[in-house]
Amino acid sequence: MQEKGQRDVHGQFSDLLRLFELEEGIHLRQITYFLGDYVDRGKQSIETICLLLAYKIKYKENFFLLRGNHECASINRIYGFYDECKRRFNVRLWRTFTDCFNCLPVASLIDEKILCMHGGLSPELKNLDQIRNLARPADVPDQGLLCDLLWADPDKDMEGWGENE
């Protein structure tokens, strides 16, 4: 069950617009974090990511975009973003977005207390410097720290580490 505020956008541009319009929704002068999965599945991934990037430029001090597992070429090639870019514009646009996604941060530490990321922790993570030292731009490998930060699924019913299904 997702808590309030924990939702993937996945190219649902109209939902994103509603989120910004809601009275209790996002106020762009407040600090705002998006934790990834901006593209794929929805019909307007291009508009969705362009609006989010525009807000990042306009509100650079308080608007933060982290990378999700769909901001990865091998994933969004399958789940719709590649096809949308190719159909509506060209493959070069998809490659440009891929270059952008490969540079997005994968985690953020708020007030030295709250560690944000799209996925979950990793058994490889021993200290936060490991996250700070992740090279960018980077494609997402099939395993390891970067992969786990984007793909790990916390499970309150499980102790320790386990494989995803």
DSSP file (Angstrom, degrees, kcal/mol; ACC not computed):
  #  RESIDUE AA STRUCTURE BP1 BP2  ACC     N-H-->O    O-->H-N    N-H-->O    O-->H-N    TCO  KAPPA ALPHA  PHI   PSI    X-CA   Y-CA   Z-CA
    1    1 A M              0   0    0      0, 0.0     2,-0.3     0, 0.0     0, 0.0   0.000 360.0 360.0 360.0 127.7    0.0    0.0    0.0
    2    2 A Q        -     0   0    0      1,-0.1     2,-0.1     4,-0.0     3,-0.1  -0.621 360.0-128.3 -86.0 140.7    1.5    3.3   -1.0
    3    3 A E    >   -     0   0    0     -2,-0.3     3,-2.1     1,-0.2    -1,-0.1  -0.395  45.1 -75.2 -77.0 161.8    1.5    6.3    1.4
    4    4 A K  T 3  S+     0   0    0      1,-0.3    -1,-0.2    -2,-0.1     3,-0.1  -0.354 122.4  24.1 -56.7 132.7    0.1    9.6    0.3
    5    5 A G  T 3  S+     0   0    0      1,-0.1     2,-0.9    -3,-0.1    -1,-0.3   0.360  92.9 107.9  93.3  -6.3    2.6   11.3   -1.9
    6    6 A Q    <   +     0   0    0     -3,-2.1     2,-0.4    28,-0.1    -1,-0.1  -0.753  45.5 129.6-107.5  86.6    4.3    8.1   -3.1
    7    7 A R        -     0   0    0     -2,-0.9     2,-0.3    -3,-0.1    28,-0.2  -0.993  53.5-128.8-139.4 143.7    3.1    7.7   -6.7
    8    8 A D        -     0   0    0     -2,-0.4    29,-0.1     1,-0.1    30,-0.1  -0.730  11.8-154.3 -86.9 141.8    4.8    7.1  -10.0
    9    9 A V    >   -     0   0    0     28,-0.8     3,-1.6    27,-0.5    29,-0.2   0.900  17.5-178.5 -83.4 -44.2    3.8    9.5  -12.8
   10   10 A H  T 3  S-     0   0    0     27,-3.0    32,-1.1     1,-0.3    29,-0.3   0.855  73.0 -51.9  45.4  51.2    4.5    7.1  -15.7
   11   11 A G  T 3  S+     0   0    0     27,-2.4    33,-1.9     1,-0.2     2,-1.6   0.621  93.6 140.5  71.2  13.0    3.6    9.6  -18.5
   12   12 A Q    <>  +     0   0    0     -3,-1.6     4,-2.1     1,-0.2     3,-0.3  -0.613  21.7 172.2 -88.9  78.4    0.2   10.4  -17.1
   13   13 A F  H  > S+     0   0    0     -2,-1.6     4,-2.6     1,-0.2    -1,-0.2   0.873  72.8  52.9 -59.6 -42.7    0.5   14.1  -18.0
   14   14 A S  H  > S+     0   0    0      1,-0.2     4,-2.1     2,-0.2    -1,-0.2   0.878 109.6  49.8 -64.0 -36.1   -3.1   15.0  -17.1
   15   15 A D  H  > S+     0   0    0     -3,-0.3     4,-2.2     2,-0.2    -1,-0.2   0.902 109.9  51.1 -66.6 -39.9   -2.7   13.4  -13.7
   16   16 A L  H  X S+     0   0    0     -4,-2.1     4,-1.8     2,-0.2    -2,-0.2   0.923 109.5  49.9 -62.7 -44.0    0.5   15.4  -13.2
   17   17 A L  H  X S+     0   0    0     -4,-2.6     4,-1.6     1,-0.2    -1,-0.2   0.915 110.2  50.4 -60.7 -42.7   -1.3   18.7  -14.1
   18   18 A R  H  X S+     0   0    0     -4,-2.1     4,-2.0     1,-0.2    -1,-0.2   0.883 105.7  57.0 -62.1 -37.6   -4.0   17.8  -11.7
   19   19 A L  H  < S+     0   0    0     -4,-2.2     7,-1.4     1,-0.2    -1,-0.2   0.891 109.8  44.3 -61.2 -39.8   -1.4   17.2   -9.0
   20   20 A F  H  < S+     0   0    0     -4,-1.8    -1,-0.2     5,-0.2    -2,-0.2   0.771 114.4  50.4 -75.1 -25.5   -0.1   20.8   -9.5
   21   21 A E  H  < S+     0   0    0     -4,-1.6    -2,-0.2    -5,-0.2    -1,-0.2   0.740  83.5 106.5 -85.3 -24.0   -3.6   22.3   -9.6
   22   22 A L  S >< S-     0   0    0     -4,-2.0     3,-1.4    -5,-0.1    -3,-0.0  -0.262  73.0-131.4 -60.3 140.1   -4.9   20.7   -6.4
   23   23 A E  T 3  S+     0   0    0      1,-0.3    -1,-0.1     2,-0.0    -4,-0.0   0.880 111.8  36.1 -59.3 -38.5   -5.3   23.1   -3.5
   24   24 A E  T 3  S+     0   0    0      2,-0.0    -1,-0.3     3,-0.0     3,-0.1   0.239 106.8  95.0 -97.6  13.5   -3.5   20.6   -1.2
   25   25 A G  S <  S-     0   0    0     -3,-1.4     2,-0.4     1,-0.2    -5,-0.2   0.326  88.4 -32.8 -82.9-146.7   -1.2   19.5   -4.0
   26   26 A I        -     0   0    0     -7,-1.4     2,-0.6     2,-0.0    -1,-0.2  -0.604  47.2-161.9 -82.5 128.5    2.3   20.6   -4.9
   27   27 A H    >   -     0   0    0     -2,-0.4     3,-2.4    -3,-0.1    -6,-0.0  -0.956  13.1-147.6-108.5 116.5    3.2   24.2   -4.3
   28   28 A L  T 3  S+     0   0    0     -2,-0.6     4,-0.1     1,-0.3    34,-0.1   0.566  93.5  62.9 -69.6  -8.4    6.3   25.0   -6.3
   29   29 A R  T 3  S+     0   0    0      2,-0.1    -1,-0.3    34,-0.0     2,-0.2   0.565  95.5  74.5 -89.4  -8.2    7.7   27.4   -3.9
   30   30 A Q  S <  S-     0   0    0     -3,-2.4     2,-0.3     1,-0.1    32,-0.1  -0.629 104.6 -86.2 -94.0 160.6    8.0   24.6   -1.3
   31   31 A I        -     0   0    0     -2,-0.2     2,-0.4    32,-0.1    32,-0.2  -0.523  53.3-172.8 -68.5 129.1   10.7   22.0   -1.5
   32   32 A T  E     -a   63   0A   0     30,-2.8    32,-3.0    -2,-0.3     2,-0.4  -0.988  11.2-165.9-131.8 132.0    9.4   19.2   -3.8
   33   33 A Y  E     -a   64   0A   0     -2,-0.4     2,-0.4    30,-0.2    32,-0.2  -0.963   4.6-168.6-118.3 133.2   10.9   15.8   -4.5
   34   34 A F  E     -a   65   0A   0     30,-2.5    32,-2.6    -2,-0.4     3,-0.1  -0.984  10.7-155.9-114.3 133.5    9.9   13.4   -7.4
   35   35 A L        -     0   0    0     -2,-0.4     2,-0.1     1,-0.3    30,-0.1   0.037  44.9 -93.2-105.1  26.3   11.4   10.0   -7.0
   36   36 A G  S    S+     0   0    0     32,-0.1   -27,-0.5    30,-0.1    -1,-0.3  -0.351  81.5 107.3 103.0-178.2   11.4    8.8  -10.6
   37   37 A D        +     0   0    0    -29,-0.1   -27,-3.0   -28,-0.1   -28,-0.8   0.961  38.7 149.8  60.7  58.5    9.3    6.8  -13.1
   38   38 A Y        +     0   0    0    -29,-0.2   -27,-2.4   -28,-0.2     2,-0.2   0.713  56.9  47.1 -86.9 -25.2    8.3    9.8  -15.1
   39   39 A V  S    S+     0   0    0    -29,-0.3   -29,-0.2   -28,-0.1   -27,-0.1  -0.613  77.5  52.9-118.5 173.4    8.0    8.0  -18.4
   40   40 A D  S    S+     0   0    0     -2,-0.2     2,-2.5     2,-0.2    40,-0.2   0.233  87.9  39.2  82.6 156.0    6.5    4.8  -19.9
   41   41 A R  S    S+     0   0    0     38,-2.2   -30,-0.1     1,-0.1    -1,-0.1  -0.213  96.5  85.2  70.4 -47.7    3.0    3.3  -19.8
   42   42 A G  S    S-     0   0    0     -2,-2.5     3,-0.4   -32,-1.1   -30,-0.2  -0.301  81.7-122.5 -80.8 169.5    1.2    6.7  -20.2
   43   43 A K  S    S+     0   0    0      1,-0.2     3,-0.2   -32,-0.2   -31,-0.1   0.597 102.7  46.9 -88.4 -12.1    0.4    8.3  -23.5
   44   44 A Q     >  +     0   0    0    -33,-1.9     4,-2.1     1,-0.1    -1,-0.2  -0.353  58.9 138.3-129.9  54.5    2.2   11.6  -22.8
   45   45 A S  H  > S+     0   0    0     -3,-0.4     4,-2.8     2,-0.2     5,-0.3   0.868  74.5  56.1 -64.4 -36.4    5.6   10.8  -21.4
   46   46 A I  H  > S+     0   0    0      1,-0.2     4,-2.3     2,-0.2    -1,-0.2   0.949 110.3  43.3 -63.4 -48.4    7.3   13.5  -23.4
   47   47 A E  H  > S+     0   0    0      2,-0.2     4,-2.5     1,-0.2     5,-0.2   0.899 113.9  53.8 -62.0 -39.7    5.1   16.2  -22.1
   48   48 A T  H  X S+     0   0    0     -4,-2.1     4,-2.2     1,-0.2    -2,-0.2   0.955 112.9  39.7 -61.4 -52.9    5.4   14.8  -18.6
   49   49 A I  H  X S+     0   0    0     -4,-2.8     4,-2.5     1,-0.2    -1,-0.2   0.864 114.6  54.2 -69.7 -33.7    9.2   14.8  -18.5
   50   50 A C  H  X S+     0   0    0     -4,-2.3     4,-2.3    -5,-0.3    -1,-0.2   0.918 109.6  47.3 -64.9 -42.2    9.5   18.1  -20.3
   51   51 A L  H  X S+     0   0    0     -4,-2.5     4,-2.5     2,-0.2    -2,-0.2   0.933 113.1  48.4 -64.0 -44.6    7.2   19.8  -17.7
   52   52 A L  H  X S+     0   0    0     -4,-2.2     4,-2.0    -5,-0.2    -2,-0.2   0.912 112.9  47.7 -63.1 -41.6    9.2   18.3  -14.8
   53   53 A L  H  X S+     0   0    0     -4,-2.5     4,-2.0     2,-0.2    -1,-0.2   0.879 110.3  52.8 -66.6 -36.9   12.5   19.4  -16.4
   54   54 A A  H  X S+     0   0    0     -4,-2.3     4,-2.7     2,-0.2    -2,-0.2   0.921 109.8  48.2 -63.5 -43.1   11.1   22.9  -17.0
   55   55 A Y  H  X S+     0   0    0     -4,-2.5     4,-3.1     1,-0.2    -2,-0.2   0.873 108.1  55.6 -64.5 -35.6   10.1   23.1  -13.3
   56   56 A K  H  < S+     0   0    0     -4,-2.0    -1,-0.2    -5,-0.2    -2,-0.2   0.903 111.2  44.3 -62.0 -40.3   13.5   21.9  -12.3
   57   57 A I  H >< S+     0   0    0     -4,-2.0     3,-0.8     1,-0.2    -2,-0.2   0.931 118.3  42.7 -68.7 -45.6   15.1   24.7  -14.3
   58   58 A K  H 3< S+     0   0    0     -4,-2.7    -2,-0.2     1,-0.2    -3,-0.2   0.883 127.6  29.2 -70.3 -39.2   12.7   27.4  -13.0
   59   59 A Y  T >X S+     0   0    0     -4,-3.1     3,-1.7    -5,-0.2     4,-1.2  -0.358  74.4 152.0-116.8  50.2   12.7   26.3   -9.4
   60   60 A K  T <4  +     0   0    0     -3,-0.8    -1,-0.2     1,-0.3    -2,-0.1   0.720  67.7  55.9 -60.2 -24.3   16.2   24.8   -9.2
   61   61 A E  T 34 S+     0   0    0     -3,-0.2    -1,-0.3     1,-0.2    -2,-0.1   0.689 124.1  18.7 -82.4 -17.7   16.7   25.5   -5.5
   62   62 A N  T <4 S+     0   0    0     -3,-1.7   -30,-2.8   -34,-0.1     2,-0.5   0.258 104.2  82.9-140.1  16.2   13.6   23.6   -4.3
   63   63 A F  E  <  -a   32   0A   0     -4,-1.2     2,-0.4   -32,-0.2   -30,-0.2  -0.976  56.0-174.3-126.6 117.7   12.5   21.2   -7.1
   64   64 A F  E     -a   33   0A   0    -32,-3.0   -30,-2.5    -2,-0.5     2,-0.5  -0.937  12.9-166.4-124.2 132.1   14.3   17.9   -7.2
   65   65 A L  E     -a   34   0A   0     -2,-0.4     2,-0.3   -32,-0.2   -30,-0.2  -0.966   9.6-169.4-116.0 119.2   14.1   15.0   -9.7
   66   66 A L        -     0   0    0    -32,-2.6     2,-0.3    -2,-0.5    40,-0.2  -0.714  29.6-102.1-102.1 159.2   15.6   11.7   -8.8
   67   67 A R        -     0   0    0     38,-2.7    51,-0.5    -2,-0.3     2,-0.2  -0.603  34.4-165.2 -82.5 137.3   16.1    8.8  -11.2
   68   68 A G    >   -     0   0    0     -2,-0.3     3,-1.4    50,-0.1   -32,-0.1  -0.603  39.9 -95.3-109.1 177.5   13.7    5.9  -11.2
   69   69 A N  T 3  S+     0   0    0     81,-0.5     3,-0.2     1,-0.3     6,-0.2   0.673 122.6  59.5 -72.1 -14.1   14.1    2.5  -12.8
   70   70 A H  T 3  S+     0   0    0      1,-0.2     2,-0.6     5,-0.1    -1,-0.3   0.510  85.0  78.7 -88.9  -4.1   12.1    3.6  -15.9
   71   71 A E  S <  S+     0   0    0     -3,-1.4     2,-0.4    30,-0.1    -1,-0.2  -0.331  78.1  99.4 -91.6  50.4   14.7    6.4  -16.5
   72   72 A C  S >> S-     0   0    0     -2,-0.6     4,-2.8    -3,-0.2     3,-1.1  -0.998  76.0-134.5-140.0 129.3   16.8    3.6  -18.0
   73   73 A A  H 3> S+     0   0    0     -2,-0.4     4,-1.5     1,-0.3     5,-0.2   0.870 104.3  54.4 -56.3 -42.3   17.2    2.9  -21.7
   74   74 A S  H 34 S+     0   0    0      1,-0.2    -1,-0.3     2,-0.2     4,-0.2   0.771 116.5  38.9 -67.4 -23.5   16.8   -0.8  -21.4
   75   75 A I  H X> S+     0   0    0     -3,-1.1     4,-2.1    -6,-0.2     3,-1.4   0.909 116.8  44.7 -89.8 -52.9   13.5   -0.4  -19.6
   76   76 A N  H 3< S+     0   0    0     -4,-2.8     6,-2.3     1,-0.3     4,-0.4   0.650 103.6  67.2 -73.4  -9.6   11.9    2.5  -21.4
   77   77 A R  T 3< S+     0   0    0     -4,-1.5    -1,-0.3    -5,-0.4     6,-0.2   0.817 112.5  33.4 -68.1 -31.1   12.8    0.9  -24.7
   78   78 A I  T <4 S+     0   0    0     -3,-1.4    -2,-0.2    -4,-0.2    -1,-0.1   0.839 114.9  54.2 -91.7 -39.9   10.4   -1.8  -23.8
   79   79 A Y  S  < S-     0   0    0     -4,-2.1   -38,-2.2    -9,-0.1    -3,-0.1   0.256 118.6 -85.4 -95.0  12.8    7.6   -0.1  -21.9
   80   80 A G  S  > S+     0   0    0     -4,-0.4     4,-2.4   -40,-0.2     5,-0.2   0.096  99.6  98.0 123.4 -26.1    6.6    2.7  -24.3
   81   81 A F  H  > S+     0   0    0     -5,-0.4     4,-2.6     2,-0.2     5,-0.2   0.928  89.1  49.5 -67.2 -43.1    8.8    5.8  -24.1
   82   82 A Y  H  > S+     0   0    0     -6,-2.3     4,-2.8     1,-0.2     5,-0.2   0.945 113.0  47.5 -56.9 -49.3   11.1    4.8  -27.0
   83   83 A D  H  > S+     0   0    0     -7,-0.3     4,-2.8     1,-0.2     5,-0.2   0.885 110.9  51.7 -62.3 -39.1    8.1    4.1  -29.2
   84   84 A E  H  X S+     0   0    0     -4,-2.4     4,-2.6     2,-0.2     5,-0.4   0.940 112.3  45.4 -62.9 -46.5    6.4    7.4  -28.2
   85   85 A C  H  X S+     0   0    0     -4,-2.6     4,-2.5     1,-0.2     5,-0.3   0.929 115.9  46.5 -61.7 -45.3    9.6    9.4  -29.0
   86   86 A K  H  < S+     0   0    0     -4,-2.8    -2,-0.2    -5,-0.2    -1,-0.2   0.909 116.2  44.6 -64.5 -43.1   10.0    7.5  -32.3
   87   87 A R  H  < S+     0   0    0     -4,-2.8    -2,-0.2    -5,-0.2    -1,-0.2   0.906 124.0  32.4 -69.1 -42.8    6.4    7.8  -33.4
   88   88 A R  H  < S-     0   0    0     -4,-2.6    -2,-0.2    -5,-0.2    -3,-0.2   0.778 141.2 -13.4 -90.6 -27.7    5.9   11.5  -32.4
   89   89 A F  S  < S-     0   0    0     -4,-2.5     2,-0.3    -5,-0.4    -3,-0.2   0.258  98.0 -68.7-135.3 -97.2    9.4   12.8  -33.1
   90   90 A N    >>  -     0   0    0     -5,-0.3     4,-1.1     1,-0.1     3,-0.8  -0.981  37.0 -96.9-164.3 169.3   12.5   10.7  -33.7
   91   91 A V  H 3> S+     0   0    0     -2,-0.3     4,-2.3     1,-0.2     5,-0.2   0.800 115.5  67.8 -65.0 -29.0   14.9    8.3  -32.1
   92   92 A R  H 3> S+     0   0    0      1,-0.2     4,-2.1     2,-0.2    -1,-0.2   0.873  96.9  53.6 -59.9 -36.7   17.4   11.1  -31.6
   93   93 A L  H <> S+     0   0    0     -3,-0.8     4,-2.4     2,-0.2    -1,-0.2   0.927 107.6  50.3 -62.9 -44.0   15.0   12.7  -29.1
   94   94 A W  H  X S+     0   0    0     -4,-1.1     4,-2.5     1,-0.2    -2,-0.2   0.909 109.8  50.8 -59.8 -42.2   14.9    9.4  -27.1
   95   95 A R  H  X S+     0   0    0     -4,-2.3     4,-2.3     2,-0.2    -1,-0.2   0.884 108.5  52.4 -63.4 -38.0   18.7    9.3  -27.1
   96   96 A T  H  X S+     0   0    0     -4,-2.1     4,-2.0     2,-0.2    -2,-0.2   0.924 110.8  46.6 -64.4 -44.3   18.8   12.9  -25.8
   97   97 A F  H  X S+     0   0    0     -4,-2.4     4,-3.3     2,-0.2     5,-0.2   0.897 109.5  55.2 -63.5 -39.1   16.4   12.0  -22.9
   98   98 A T  H  X S+     0   0    0     -4,-2.5     4,-2.3     1,-0.2    -2,-0.2   0.918 106.8  50.3 -59.2 -43.6   18.5    8.9  -22.2
   99   99 A D  H  < S+     0   0    0     -4,-2.3     4,-0.4     2,-0.2    -1,-0.2   0.905 112.5  47.6 -60.1 -41.3   21.6   11.1  -21.9
  100  100 A C  H >X S+     0   0    0     -4,-2.0     3,-1.6     1,-0.2     4,-0.6   0.944 111.2  49.6 -63.8 -49.3   19.6   13.3  -19.5
  101  101 A F  H >< S+     0   0    0     -4,-3.3     3,-1.1     1,-0.3    -2,-0.2   0.867 103.4  60.6 -59.6 -37.4   18.3   10.3  -17.4
  102  102 A N  T 3< S+     0   0    0     -4,-2.3    36,-1.8     1,-0.3    -1,-0.3   0.648 106.7  48.0 -66.3 -13.5   21.8    8.9  -17.1
  103  103 A C  T <4 S+     0   0    0     -3,-1.6    -1,-0.3    -4,-0.4    -2,-0.2   0.533  84.8 112.0-101.9  -9.8   22.9   12.1  -15.3
  104  104 A L  S << S-     0   0    0     -3,-1.1   -38,-0.1    -4,-0.6     2,-0.1  -0.338  74.8-108.9 -65.7 144.2   20.0   12.3  -12.8
  105  105 A P        -     0   0    0      0, 0.0   -38,-2.7     0, 0.0    -1,-0.1  -0.401  19.5-152.3 -67.3 151.7   20.8   11.8   -9.2
  106  106 A V  S    S+     0   0    0    -40,-0.2    12,-0.5     1,-0.2     2,-0.3   0.538  72.1  19.9-103.6  -9.5   19.6    8.5   -7.7
  107  107 A A  E     -B  117   0B   0     10,-0.1     2,-0.3    24,-0.1    10,-0.2  -0.986  57.3-160.6-154.7 160.6   19.3    9.5   -4.1
  108  108 A S  E     -B  116   0B   0      8,-1.9     8,-3.3    -2,-0.3     2,-0.6  -0.992  12.5-144.3-146.7 139.5   18.9   12.6   -1.9
  109  109 A L  E     -B  115   0B   0     -2,-0.3     2,-0.5     6,-0.2     6,-0.2  -0.924  16.3-156.2-107.2 120.2   19.5   13.2    1.8
  110  110 A I  E >> S-B  114   0B   0      4,-3.1     3,-2.6    -2,-0.6     4,-2.4  -0.856  72.2 -21.2-101.5 123.6   17.1   15.6    3.4
  111  111 A D  T 34 S-     0   0    0     -2,-0.5    -1,-0.2     1,-0.3    -2,-0.0   0.784 111.0 -75.1  52.2  32.4   18.2   17.4    6.6
  112  112 A E  T 34 S+     0   0    0     -3,-0.2    -1,-0.3     2,-0.2     3,-0.1   0.700 130.8  74.1  56.9  19.8   20.9   14.6    7.2
  113  113 A K  T <4 S+     0   0    0     -3,-2.6     2,-0.6     1,-0.2    -2,-0.2   0.656  79.5  58.0-129.8 -34.9   17.9   12.4    8.3
  114  114 A I  E  <  -B  110   0B   0     -4,-2.4    -4,-3.1     2,-0.0     2,-0.6  -0.913  59.4-159.9-116.0 117.6   15.8   11.2    5.4
  115  115 A L  E     -B  109   0B   0     -2,-0.6     2,-0.4    -6,-0.2    -6,-0.2  -0.854  14.4-165.0 -97.5 118.2   17.3    9.2    2.5
  116  116 A C  E     +B  108   0B   0     -8,-3.3    -8,-1.9    -2,-0.6     2,-0.3  -0.831  21.2 142.8-106.1 140.0   15.2    9.3   -0.6
  117  117 A M  E     -B  107   0B   0     -2,-0.4   -10,-0.1   -10,-0.2    33,-0.1  -0.958  54.1-112.1-161.8 165.5   15.4    7.1   -3.6
  118  118 A H  S    S+     0   0    0    -12,-0.5    32,-0.2   -51,-0.5   -50,-0.1   0.926 102.7  18.6 -70.6 -44.2   13.1    5.4   -6.1
  119  119 A G  S    S-     0   0    0     30,-2.8     2,-0.2     1,-0.2    -2,-0.2   0.610  97.3 -88.3 -95.7-115.6   13.8    1.8   -4.9
  120  120 A G        -     0   0    0     28,-1.4    32,-0.3     1,-0.2    -1,-0.2  -0.754  48.0 -54.0-148.9-167.0   15.3    0.8   -1.6
  121  121 A L        -     0   0    0     -2,-0.2    -1,-0.2    -4,-0.1    31,-0.0  -0.163  45.0-135.0 -76.0 173.0   18.5    0.1    0.2
  122  122 A S    >   -     0   0    0      1,-0.1     3,-1.4    30,-0.0    23,-0.1  -0.968  16.6-131.0-130.3 143.9   21.2   -2.3   -0.9
  123  123 A P  T 3  S+     0   0    0      0, 0.0    -1,-0.1     0, 0.0    22,-0.0   0.722 112.0  59.8 -64.4 -17.8   23.2   -4.9    1.0
  124  124 A E  T 3  S+     0   0    0      2,-0.0     2,-0.7    20,-0.0    21,-0.1   0.637  80.8 102.3 -80.9 -14.9   26.3   -3.3   -0.7
  125  125 A L    <   +     0   0    0     -3,-1.4     3,-0.1     1,-0.2    -3,-0.0  -0.602  31.2 152.8 -79.9 114.2   25.5    0.1    0.9
  126  126 A K        +     0   0    0     -2,-0.7     2,-0.3     1,-0.4    -1,-0.2   0.675  68.5   3.0-108.9 -29.7   27.8    0.7    3.9
  127  127 A N  S >> S-     0   0    0      1,-0.0     3,-1.3     0, 0.0     4,-0.5  -0.983  71.0-109.1-154.9 162.2   28.0    4.5    3.9
  128  128 A L  H >> S+     0   0    0     -2,-0.3     4,-2.3     1,-0.3     3,-0.6   0.722 107.9  73.9 -69.7 -21.0   26.5    7.4    2.0
  129  129 A D  H 3> S+     0   0    0      1,-0.2     4,-2.2     2,-0.2    -1,-0.3   0.821  87.9  63.4 -61.2 -28.4   29.8    8.3    0.3
  130  130 A Q  H <4 S+     0   0    0     -3,-1.3    -1,-0.2     2,-0.2     4,-0.2   0.892 106.6  43.1 -61.9 -38.0   29.2    5.2   -1.9
  131  131 A I  H X< S+     0   0    0     -3,-0.6     3,-1.5    -4,-0.5    -2,-0.2   0.928 113.0  51.5 -71.6 -45.1   26.1    6.9   -3.2
  132  132 A R  H 3< S+     0   0    0     -4,-2.3    -2,-0.2     1,-0.3    -1,-0.2   0.831 110.0  51.6 -59.2 -31.6   27.8   10.3   -3.6
  133  133 A N  T 3< S+     0   0    0     -4,-2.2    -1,-0.3    -5,-0.2     2,-0.2   0.405  76.0 124.2 -91.3   2.4   30.7    8.6   -5.5
  134  134 A L    <   -     0   0    0     -3,-1.5     2,-0.1    -4,-0.2    -3,-0.0  -0.462  67.8-116.0 -62.2 130.3   28.5    6.8   -8.0
  135  135 A A        -     0   0    0     -2,-0.2    -1,-0.1     2,-0.0    -2,-0.1  -0.409  33.3-127.2 -70.1 141.3   29.7    7.9  -11.5
  136  136 A R  S    S+     0   0    0     -2,-0.1   -33,-0.2     1,-0.1     2,-0.2  -0.993  85.7  46.4-135.8 142.1   27.4    9.9  -13.7
  137  137 A P  S    S+     0   0    0      0, 0.0     2,-0.3     0, 0.0   -34,-0.2   0.510  85.6 158.1 -69.7 153.0   26.4    9.7  -16.5
  138  138 A A        -     0   0    0    -36,-1.8     2,-0.2    -2,-0.2    -2,-0.0  -0.984  39.3-139.7-151.0 135.3   25.7    6.0  -15.9
  139  139 A D        -     0   0    0     -2,-0.3   -67,-0.1   -67,-0.1   -41,-0.0  -0.569  44.1 -99.5 -81.9 160.6   23.5    3.3  -17.4
  140  140 A V        -     0   0    0     -2,-0.2   -66,-0.1   -71,-0.1    -1,-0.1  -0.728  36.3-143.6 -89.4 120.4   21.9    1.0  -14.9
  141  141 A P        -     0   0    0      0, 0.0     3,-0.0     0, 0.0    -1,-0.0  -0.239  24.0-109.7 -74.1 170.7   23.7   -2.3  -14.5
  142  142 A D  S    S+     0   0    0      1,-0.1     2,-0.3     5,-0.0    -2,-0.0   0.623  96.3   9.5 -76.8 -13.6   21.9   -5.6  -13.8
  143  143 A Q  S    S+     0   0    0      4,-0.0     4,-0.3     5,-0.0     3,-0.2  -0.967  89.2  62.1-156.2 168.3   23.1   -5.8  -10.2
  144  144 A G  S  > S-     0   0    0     -2,-0.3     4,-2.6     1,-0.2     5,-0.2  -0.490  92.7 -40.0 105.2-175.1   24.9   -3.8   -7.6
  145  145 A L  H  > S+     0   0    0      1,-0.2     4,-2.5     2,-0.2     5,-0.2   0.912 132.0  46.7 -57.9 -52.6   24.4   -0.6   -5.7
  146  146 A L  H  > S+     0   0    0      1,-0.2     4,-1.1     2,-0.2    -1,-0.2   0.921 114.2  49.0 -59.8 -44.5   23.0    1.6   -8.5
  147  147 A C  H >> S+     0   0    0     -4,-0.3     4,-2.1     1,-0.2     3,-0.6   0.929 111.8  49.1 -59.0 -46.9   20.6   -1.2   -9.5
  148  148 A D  H 3X S+     0   0    0     -4,-2.6     4,-2.6     1,-0.2   -28,-1.4   0.893 104.7  57.2 -63.4 -41.2   19.4   -1.8   -6.0
  149  149 A L  H 3< S+     0   0    0     -4,-2.5   -30,-2.8     1,-0.2    -1,-0.2   0.789 118.3  34.3 -61.7 -26.0   18.8    1.9   -5.3
  150  150 A L  H << S+     0   0    0     -4,-1.1   -81,-0.5    -3,-0.6    -1,-0.2   0.704 131.6  27.2 -98.1 -24.1   16.4    2.0   -8.3
  151  151 A W  H  < S+     0   0    0     -4,-2.1    -3,-0.2    -5,-0.2    -2,-0.2   0.676  82.0 113.8-116.4 -22.2   14.9   -1.5   -8.1
  152  152 A A     <  -     0   0    0     -4,-2.6    11,-0.1    -5,-0.3   -30,-0.0  -0.266  50.7-151.3 -60.9 138.4   14.9   -2.8   -4.5
  153  153 A D        -     0   0    0    -34,-0.1   -33,-0.1   -33,-0.1    -1,-0.1  -0.913  11.0-137.5-113.4 104.7   11.4   -3.2   -3.0
  154  154 A P        -     0   0    0      0, 0.0     2,-0.4     0, 0.0   -34,-0.0  -0.334  19.0-163.7 -58.4 141.6   11.3   -2.8    0.7
  155  155 A D    >   -     0   0    0      3,-0.2     3,-1.9     1,-0.1    -2,-0.0  -0.947  16.0-160.6-134.6 111.3    9.0   -5.5    2.3
  156  156 A K  T 3  S+     0   0    0     -2,-0.4    -1,-0.1     1,-0.3     0, 0.0   0.697  93.2  57.7 -65.3 -17.9    7.8   -4.9    5.9
  157  157 A D  T 3  S+     0   0    0      2,-0.0     2,-0.4     0, 0.0    -1,-0.3   0.393  98.1  73.4 -92.3   3.2    7.1   -8.7    6.2
  158  158 A M    <   -     0   0    0     -3,-1.9     2,-0.4     2,-0.1    -3,-0.2  -0.945  65.8-149.1-122.8 138.5   10.6   -9.7    5.4
  159  159 A E        -     0   0    0     -2,-0.4     2,-0.1     2,-0.1    -3,-0.0  -0.841  65.5  -8.2-101.1 142.4   13.8   -9.5    7.5
  160  160 A G  S    S-     0   0    0     -2,-0.4     2,-0.3     2,-0.0    -2,-0.1  -0.365 105.1 -32.9  76.4-154.6   17.1   -9.0    5.9
  161  161 A W        +     0   0    0     -2,-0.1     2,-0.3   -38,-0.0    -2,-0.1  -0.769  58.5 165.4-108.4 148.5   17.8   -9.2    2.2
  162  162 A G        -     0   0    0     -2,-0.3     2,-0.2    -4,-0.1    -2,-0.0  -0.973  38.7 -88.8-153.5 166.1   16.1  -11.3   -0.5
  163  163 A E        -     0   0    0     -2,-0.3     2,-0.1     1,-0.1   -11,-0.0  -0.512  41.8-115.6 -76.8 144.5   15.7  -11.5   -4.2
  164  164 A N              0   0    0     -2,-0.2    -1,-0.1     1,-0.1   -12,-0.0  -0.480 360.0 360.0 -71.2 150.9   12.9   -9.7   -6.0
  165  165 A E              0   0    0     -2,-0.1    -1,-0.1     0, 0.0    -2,-0.0   0.466 360.0 360.0 -82.4 360.0   10.3  -11.8   -7.7
